[in-house]
């Protein structure tokens, strides 16, 4: 594997009350600590609605999958919601094989995912 494929980067922004979180490169065990810290910070700041964008993701290990399961659980305990977008065929197959396609909501594009949340700008979790 080239070093380019093993790099990981993340970026997040808030649009209409929803955190859009882009994950790029190889999401592996050594990146999970930073993701957990960032998720904790965002939840502490009062964010409850998340869209994880997989468009730039090229590798995902079991720890990476575990992060998303844990994130979903954390977000749901705060009556929030999390969806995945732009999940390519290899990851979609992995989610289907592990039956995680029944756990995660997945959308093909950002606008459709955002619309699925309805108006959340001023909505507080119950």
GIGIDA-V732738 format. One record per pair of residues at least 4 apart in sequence whose C-alpha atoms are under 7 Angstrom apart, sorted by the first residue. I is the first residue (numbers start at 1). GAP is how many residues later the second one is. Records with the same first field share a line. If there is no record, write none. Layout:
# GIGIDA-V732738
I = GAP ; GAP
This chain:
# GIGIDA-V732738
1 = 4
2 = 4
3 = 4
5 = 20 ; 21
6 = 19 ; 20
7 = 18 ; 19
8 = 16 ; 17 ; 18 ; 19
9 = 14 ; 15 ; 16
10 = 12 ; 13 ; 14
11 = 10 ; 11 ; 12
12 = 7 ; 8 ; 9 ; 10
13 = 6 ; 7 ; 8
14 = 4 ; 5 ; 6
15 = 4
16 = 104 ; 105
17 = 103 ; 104
18 = 31 ; 32
19 = 30 ; 31 ; 32
20 = 30 ; 31 ; 32
21 = 30 ; 31 ; 32
22 = 30 ; 31 ; 32
23 = 30 ; 31 ; 33 ; 34
24 = 32 ; 33
25 = 31 ; 32 ; 33 ; 34
26 = 31 ; 32 ; 33 ; 34
27 = 4 ; 32 ; 33 ; 34 ; 37
28 = 4 ; 32 ; 33 ; 35 ; 36
29 = 34 ; 35
31 = 4
32 = 4 ; 32 ; 35
33 = 4
34 = 4
35 = 4
36 = 4
37 = 4
38 = 4
39 = 4
40 = 4
41 = 4
42 = 4 ; 5
43 = 4 ; 5
48 = 27 ; 30 ; 32 ; 33
49 = 31 ; 32 ; 33
50 = 31 ; 32 ; 33
51 = 31 ; 32 ; 33 ; 34
52 = 31 ; 32 ; 33
53 = 31 ; 32 ; 33
54 = 31 ; 32 ; 33
55 = 31 ; 32
60 = 4 ; 5
61 = 4
62 = 4
63 = 4
64 = 4
65 = 4
66 = 4
67 = 4
68 = 4
69 = 4
70 = 4
71 = 4
72 = 4 ; 10
73 = 4
74 = 4
75 = 4 ; 5 ; 6
76 = 4 ; 5
78 = 47
79 = 46 ; 47
80 = 45
83 = 21 ; 22 ; 23
84 = 21 ; 22 ; 23
85 = 21 ; 22 ; 23 ; 24 ; 25
86 = 21 ; 22 ; 23
87 = 4 ; 5
88 = 4
89 = 4
90 = 4
91 = 4
92 = 4
93 = 4
94 = 4
95 = 4 ; 5 ; 6
96 = 4 ; 5
100 = 4
107 = 5 ; 6
109 = 4
110 = 4
111 = 4
112 = 4
